[in-house]
Amino acid sequence: MRARTLRKLVPSLVVVGVALGSALAAYSFLVLALGVNQPFLLVPSRSMEPTIDAGDVIAMRAISAPQIHLGDVIIYQQTGTQALLIHRVVCIATSISSQCVDSLYVYMKCSFPPCYYTKGDNEPGPDPWVISASQITGVWTGFRIPYLAMAFICLRQDAQCPAPWGSLSLIGLGSAVAGDLVFEYWLSERAAKNKATKQDISRIEDPKVDSV
């Protein structure tokens, strides 16, 4: 009986293994092609709307300082935190010159050029800090999957969760939990049925076996 069960499980395990292996291979290819350890990012805020919306999943690639231009959407780590920000470059200051989309953007001194100044497309003004090249993780490739990660934002009670995503996320979570409970119940019922079947077979083969 056990050998028969294992034979039935083998095809399913092979399918799962192939799927996981393919996903891992694809992810590894993207890591190598884009030059970053984390090619996909969840966007948690609305600061880049309408270009990038909260809940979008975006792809980024590695970039060097000389390759950064005005208008690029860069991903960088804010000083003193582990948070990654996704904003557009509005000014670049070097040791010999500066390029800005508006002269009013440069209001913080660049002590160690090159320096980068950013702004969210949905923000009224530029960010109140200067970004160095070492803080920049990558640049947005232009690829995004709209609202794919909105459920994660809503489930963590984030203020960026709009209607009707909150309700849909709760319904999705409830359905997942209910599905898991139903599956667990089905497994327990199946195990009990198999046990009863084995006991019936034992009684038939050996009438002396006493049922407990």
N, C-alpha and C positions, 0 to 999 in steps of 0.2 A: 504494500500500500504506500509506504514512504517513498519507494523508488518511483512508483507511478506518479506521485505528487511532484517529485523533483523533475521528472521528465516533462510534466506540464508547465512547470515554472521556468524551465530553461529558455524557451522561445521569448517569454516576456522579459526575462533578465537580459537576453541578448539585445532586444529592441531598446530597453532602457540604457544599456551600456553603449550602444551605437549612438543613441540620441545625446547622451552626456558627453561622449567622446567627440562627437561632431561639434557640439556647442563649445567645448573647451578648445578645440582646434581653431574654430572661427574666432573666438575671443583672443587666443594667442596670436593669431594672424593680425588682428586689429591692433593689438599692443605693439607688435613689431612694425606694422605699417605706419601707425600714427606716432610712434615714438614716445608713448606715455604709458604708465602703469595702469591708469584708470581712464580708458578712452570715452566712457559714457558718464554723464553727470545728470543728477536730478536737479531741476531748477525749483527752488523753494519759494521764490518771491516774485513780485510783479514789477520790479524795478526796470526790467527791460521790455515791458509790453509797449507796443504790440508786436515787436520783432520776435521776442521770446516770451512765452506765457508761463505763469506758475503751473507746475505739474508737468511741463515738457521734459523730455529726456533728450539731451543734446550730445553731440560727439565733438571731441576736441583733439587736436594734434599738437605735437611739440613745435616750438618756434624759438629762434634765437633773437636776441635784441635787435640786430641790424635788419631783421625781416619784418619787424613790427611797423605798421604804417597807421596814419590817422584813419579813423573809422573802423579799425579792426576791433572785434569783440574778444577781449582777452579774459582768461581765467587766472586769477592771482590770489595769493594768500595774504589776508590782511595782517598787518603787524600786530604781534601780541596774541593772536588767536590761531586756531586751526581751521577757521572757516574759509571756504573758497568763495570769492565773489566773481560775478560775471558781468562786466561792464564794458562800455565802448571807450576806446582811446580818443580823447579830444585834444590832447596836447602832448608833444614830445620835446623835451629839452635836452640838448647835448652840451658839450663844453664850449661849442663855438656858435650854436644857433638854437632857435626853437621854432617849432611849427605848431600852430594851434588853429582850431576852427573859429576861435573867437579870442581876441586879445584879453578879455576879462577872465579867461580861464586860469591864467597863470597868476596866482595870488599867494602861493607857497614856494619858498626858495628851494631850488634844486642844489643840494649840497654835494651829492655824488652822482654826476651824470653818467649815463643817460637816465633821465627821470620821465615818468609817464603819469599823466593826469587822466582820470576817467570820469564817466558820467553814465548813469542809467538812462535809457531812452525815455523812461516814464518819470524821471526825476526833474524837478524844476531847476536844479543847479548841479555843478560838478561835485565830486566827492571831496571832502575836506582833508585829504591826505595826499602824499606823494608816494609813488610806487617805484621801486627799484627793479632792475632787470632780474635780480635773484628771487624776487617774490613771484614772478610770472611763471605759472605752471604750463600754460598752453594757450592756444587760440581756437575759437569756435570755427568749425569747418563749414558751417552753414546748414548742416544736417540736424534735423530735430524730429522727434516723434511727439505730436501734440497730445497733452493731457495723459500720457501713459502712466505717469507716476502720481497723478492727482489723488488716487486712493490713499497712498502713503501719507500725503500731507493732511488729508482729512482725518485719518485714523489717529493721528497724533495730536488732534485738536488744535491744529494750526489756524491762525487768524486768516491766512491766505485762502482758506477753503471756501469757495463760493457755492451757492445753491445751483443745481440740486446735488452737487457732488457729495456733500455730507451725508445725505440720506442714502444715496446710491452706495457709498462706501460702507455704511452700517449694514445695509442689506447684503452687500457682498460678503462682509465679514460673518454675518449671521448665517448666510448660506453655507459658507465654508465650514463653520463650526458644526452646523446641523449635518452637513454631508459627512464630516469626520465621525460624528456620533453614530450616524446610521451605518457607516462602514464598520465601525468597531462592534456595533450590535450584530451586524451580519456575520462578522468573523467569529464572535462568541457563539452564535447560534449554529454556525457551520461546525465549529469544534465540538459542541455538545452533540450534534447529530452524528458526527463521525464516531464519537465515543460510544454512543448508543448502538450504532451499527456494528461496531467491533464486538460489543458485549453480546448482541444477538447472534453474531456469527460464532462466538465462543460457546454459547449455550447449545447451538445446533451441532457443532463439532464435538462437544463434550458435555452431555446432559448433566454430568455430575457437578459442573461449575455452578456455584450458588450465587445468585444475583444479590448484590448488596444495595 
